């Protein structure tokens, strides 16, 4: 799924207060996101960071970030940009 479509889906579900579905989608997409190039991963990281309003969401962001770092997709210092 392209970032724009993904972002629209998350926005739509959030507006409908379907937060459990949003959480499920965000969790399920991490392994797919990590396959993308660095620029695309950064877009998703920014989205995940913007949604990190609780401990579970923050953990999801760090899971994606740490996977991207471990695979060499981004550098740990890139966190400053996000």
C-alpha positions in Angstrom: 0.0 0.0 0.0 1.4 3.4 -0.9 2.0 5.9 1.9 -0.7 8.3 0.7 -3.3 5.5 0.7 -2.1 4.2 4.1 -2.2 7.7 5.6 -5.8 8.3 4.3 -6.9 4.9 5.7 -5.4 5.7 9.1 -7.0 9.2 9.1 -10.4 7.8 8.0 -10.4 5.1 10.7 -9.3 7.6 13.3 -12.1 10.0 12.4 -14.5 7.1 12.8 -12.9 6.4 16.2 -11.9 2.9 15.1 -8.7 3.0 17.1 -8.4 -0.7 17.6 -8.4 -1.2 13.8 -5.8 1.6 13.4 -3.6 -0.1 16.0 -4.0 -3.5 14.2 -3.1 -1.9 10.8 -0.1 -0.1 12.2 1.2 -3.3 13.8 0.6 -5.4 10.7 2.3 -3.1 8.3 5.7 -2.9 10.1 7.2 -5.9 8.2 6.0 -4.5 4.9 7.2 -1.0 5.6 10.7 -2.2 6.4 11.0 -3.6 2.8 10.7 -0.1 1.4 13.5 2.3 0.6 14.8 4.8 3.2 12.8 7.8 2.0 9.5 5.9 2.2 10.4 4.5 5.6 11.1 8.0 6.9 7.5 9.0 5.8 6.0 6.1 7.8 8.3 6.8 10.8 7.0 10.4 10.9 3.4 9.1 10.7 4.0 6.6 13.5 5.7 9.3 15.6 2.8 11.6 15.2 0.4 8.8 16.4 2.6 7.9 19.4 0.2 9.2 22.1 0.5 6.3 24.5 3.1 3.7 25.5 1.9 1.1 23.0 2.0 3.5 20.1 5.5 4.7 21.1 6.7 1.1 21.3 5.3 0.5 17.8 7.3 3.5 16.6 10.5 2.3 18.2 9.9 -1.2 16.8 9.8 0.2 13.3 12.7 2.5 13.9 14.9 -0.2 15.4 14.2 -2.6 12.6 15.1 0.1 10.0 18.3 0.8 11.8 19.2 -2.9 12.2 18.7 -3.5 8.5 20.8 -0.4 7.6 17.8 1.4 6.0 18.4 4.5 8.2 20.9 5.6 10.8 20.2 5.9 14.4 21.2 9.6 14.2 18.2 10.0 11.7 15.9 10.1 14.8 16.8 13.7 15.2 15.2 14.5 11.8 12.0 12.8 12.8 
